[in-house]
């Protein structure tokens, strides 16, 4: 006999969760970490898998790498509004609902709409899309969360006026932290990948100071971990289960990618911050068996293994037909609480593989906090 029988309320909650539109929020420590870039890549992968995907609103800020990711995704034309002698553009919520796509990409979640719009804030527009049965992927920087507003102002000296209530995160089905190192972010800024050249020096000496960015990265990491933890705790209460006493465990999805050291170092940092045991997990698929794996990939893999071991990881090699199968099985068996994925787009095949792995993991291991480390130069 099973130890637990779900209550009627729990069964009803499960049905409602399956029926409702899903919300995925990408959180970043600062502009330029790659949130928009990541969303657009996921949008392409979802469309390639057969879903009807549109862009409701994306702001590229003239970043070439981000603009290139829009490609041939359908864009719902923006609504033009005359305000104080200037023509402004806003997301056309009514047009999106009438178009009725399966998935909609909505950038700049904390944006304040012009007066006389349907709602005052864009996050309220997103709630309308969800209510209409449209799945939404959206993005926001950590400094725009209402309860962190004071902490960010104290740490950085900059008070953000546009905020999103933390209760909005409670509606999210998935919250993903897109993370890059402080130095990588400052290098992107110097290279003109975030702001125009005339604004770079001012940004480097103000908001993009090393201390500021380090603080914001930690806030983003903690916010995602806390949100996932709260959802897991709510689920256990709803199901009548005992509170979980699970130690923090971190899993890095290691590969033969030459850029994987970025992911490994992020895992080491997170594990150190949490005081957690961590694993560097490599899934050996049939095409990467000894004798079939390419020489360059084999060399990169060995370098990645050596780095992970030197940073204190337990390196695990798992055999599976698909990476997602191996990663999910290991995470479930070991009770992984934090997982770090590397994100790149060297080819369409890799893009579809990554999207499938990420989505399958989020579905199978919903209690894990997910960090995505961009392995490219994209900003957003």
Secondary structure, DSSP 8 states (H G I E B T S, - for coil): --S----HHHHHHHHHHHHS--EEEEEESSTTSSHHHHHHHHHHHHHHTT--EEEEE---TT-HHHHHHHTT-EE---EEEEETTEEEEE--HHHHHHHT-SEEEE--TT-B--TTSSSSBHHHHHHHHHHTT-EEEEEEEGGGBGGGHHHHHHHHS---S--B-THHHHH-SEEEEE---HHHHHHHHHTTSSS-HHHHHHHHHTTT-HHHHHHHHHHHHHHHHHHHHHHHHHHHHHTT--------EEEEEE-S-TTTHHHHHHHHHHHHHHT-EEEEEEEE-GGGSTTTS-HHHHHHHHHHHHHHHHTT-EEEEEE-SSHHHHHHHHHHHHT--EEEEEE--SSHHHHHHHHHHHHHHHHH-TTSEEEEEE-SS---
